[in-house]
Amino acid sequence: MAESCLLYYITDRRAFPGDDVAQRRRLLEKISEAARAGVDYIQLRERDLSTQDLESLTREAANIIQEAGLATGNRQLATALLVNHRTDVAMATEADGVHLRSDDISPQEVKALWEDCRQGQCGAGTPARQLSPKPPMIAVSCHSPAEVAQAAAVGATFAVFGPVFEKGNTQPAGLTLLREACQAKIRVLALGGVTLSNARSCLEAGASGIAGIRLFQDNDISAIVSQLRRV
C-alpha cells in the first residue's frame, strides 16, 4: 500500500457496549486514536442525535483532533472532521466539512451556504465562522459509476463508493464497477466489506483510499493504518 492511501473512519457509537455515556466516551477515545494514528478523515455519522447533542459532540471531537495534532506535531496533516448530512451543524461548529448522502443537497449549495456563514450570514441562532477561509471538504456517498461522475461534475472533494463487497443484504457493486467509478476525475474511496485482506484489490482497481466503520472501530487503529500504508 502506498503512503498516499487515504483513510476515512466513519463512526458508529452505538456499536460500542454500555449506556449512552459509555458509548460517547468510547467514541471520543476512538476519534483521538484515529487522529493520532494519522487517519485522513473522520465522519461523524451519529444520525440519531438531536441537533444540540450532535453540535456538542462535533465540537468535542474537533477539540480532540486539534489536541492530537498538537501532540504529534503534525498540524499540517491534521485529520479532517466531516459531519454526516447536517451541513448546518458542520457550519456551526469546528467541522472541516460535510458528508452528503446520494440524495442530499448539492456540493454547490453547501459551498454557497458555507461562504455565507463565513461572511456572517448564517441565519438566526448560528454564529459566523471565524475559522480558515478555505472552502469546506465535501464527501458524497455514491453507489454507481454514474453517481461518482456526477459528484465530480458538481465539485465534491471526494466520492465514497460502495458497498464494494458483500454487506448484509445489500448487493455488492464489486471491483469491476469500482474500477469504472475510479475513471471519474475525482478521488474515490472504497467502502463496504473492505478488510486488510481485500483492501489492496480496491487500490489496484484505482481507489484513492479506504473508508470503513468496523475496519477502524473494531481494531487498533494505529495497527490498521500501519498495515494499510505499508509498501
N, C-alpha and C positions, 0 to 999 in steps of 0.2 A: 504494500500500500504506500502511496506517496504521501509525503508530508503535507501536501496541499489538500488532501481529502477533507472535505468539510463535514463537520459532525453537528447533529441537531438533536438535542434532548427534548422530548415532548413530555410534559408532566402529567401525572395522574395520582393525586394524593390519596384517592380512595382505594388504591391498590395496596397501601400500607396498612398494617394491622393497627388496632386500637381505636380510640374515640376521636372526635374531631380535633381535639387539642394535640393528641399524639400524632395524628396524620399530618397536621400542619407543620409541627415541629420536625418530623422526619423529612417532609418535603423540602423545607428550607435547608436542612442539613445536606440533602442530596443536591440542591442547587449550588450550595457552597462547594461541594465536592466536584461538581461538574465544571464550575468556573475555575477552580484551582487546577483542574486537570487539563484545561485548555479547550474545552468544548466551544465551538464557534457560536452556536445559537442555542437559546433555551426558549421554548414556547410554553407559556402558562396556559394550560388547557383545562382550566377548572371551571367548567361551564355551568355548574350548579350553584355557584356562589352569587350572592347578591352583589349589586354594584359597589356598595360600601365595602364589603368584605374582599371583593376582588381588587379594589383600589388599594386597600391596606396590604394585602398580600403582595401585590405588584411592587409597591414602594419598598417593602421589606426585602423582597427578592433583589430589587435593584441595588439597595444598600449593601446587601451581602455580596453581590457580584462586584461592586466597586471595591469593597474591602478585600476581596480575593485578588483583584488586580493589583492593588497596592501591596498586598502581602507577597505576591510573586514577582513584583517589579515589572509586570507585563501590561502596563496601561494601554499601550498602543495596539495590543492584540486582545483587548478585553472581550469577554463573552457578551454578545448582544441579546437583549431580552425582548421577546415579542409576546404580545397578548393575543390569544385566540379570539377572532371575530370582533372584539369590543374596541373599536377604534377610539371611542370616547374615553374609555378607561386608559388606553395607551397614551392619549394626548394629555390626560390629566395627571399622569404620573411620570416616573423616570424611565419608562419603557423606551426602547430604541425603535419600535415599530409594531407591526400587527401581522398576524397570520390570518389570511382571508380564506373562507370556505369557497367551494367552487361556485356557489350561488350567492355570494356576498356582493357588497358594493365593489366598484372597480378600483384598481390602484390609482387611477387619475383622481377619483373622488377622495380617496384617502389623502393623497398629496395636497389637494386643494384645501381640505379641512385642516390638515396639519399646518400648512403655511398660514392660514387664517388664525389658527390658535397661537402660533408663534408670534404673530403680529398683534395679539391681544383681542382677537375676535372669536373667542372660544364659545361664547354663549353664556347664559346665566349660570352662575354657580361654578364655572370652570375657570381656573386661573390660567393666565397666559404662560406659555412655556418659556422659561428663562434658561434654556439649555443650548446645546450646539445648534447652529443654523443648518446643519446637514439635513437632507430630506430623510424621511423615515425609511427603514427597511421594510419591505413588503414581501411576504411569502404567500404563495397561493397553492391550495390543495388542488391537484389535478388527477384525473382518473383515465385520461386518454391522451394520445399524442396531440389531438386537436386542441384540447384544453391547455396543454403546455404551450403550443404555438400561440394561442390566444393570450396567455399570461405574458409571453414575451412581447407580443404586439402592443399590449396596454401598459407596459412599463413596470412589471413586477421585478423585484430584486432577484428572486429565485423561485423555482417551482418545486413542489414536493409531489412526486409521482408514486401512486400505489393504489391498492396493495400489489407489490411485485410478486410476492409469494403467497402461499395459502394463509388465510386469516379468517378463522371461524367459518361462517357460511358464505363469505364473500368470494366471488370468483376472482382468482388472481389474474393480474394483467400479464405476468410473465416477462422474461428477459427480451423477447422479440419486440414487444410493444415498448418496453423501457428503452431499448436501443433506438427505436423510431422516435420516441419522445425526445431523446437527447440530441436529435438533429436540430432542434429549435435553437435560436440564438439567445439562450438563457441557461443559467446553471440549473441543473436538475438533481435533486436529492432523492434517493430511493427509499421507499417506506413500505412496511408491511411484511412481517415474517423474516426480516433481514437478521442474520446471525453472523457470528465470526466465520463460520464455515462457508457461507454463500455471499458474503459482502464483496469479495474480490470479483465475483462474476458480475455484480452490479457496476463496479468501476470499469471493468473491461467492456461493458456494454455502453459506456460513455457517461455514466453518472458522475457528478462532481463531488458527491458525498453521500452520507448515510444518515437517515433520520429514524428515530425509534423511541418507543416508550420503554418496554421491558429490557431491551438490549442495554440501556443505560441504567434504568431504575432498579433492576433486579441484580445488578452486578457491581463490582468495584469499578467505578468509572475510570479511574486512572489506569487500571489494567486494560480496560476496553479501549481507551484512547491509544495507549501504547501499542496494542496489538493491531488496531486498525491503521495506524500510521507507520507501522514497521515496514521498512523497504524489503 
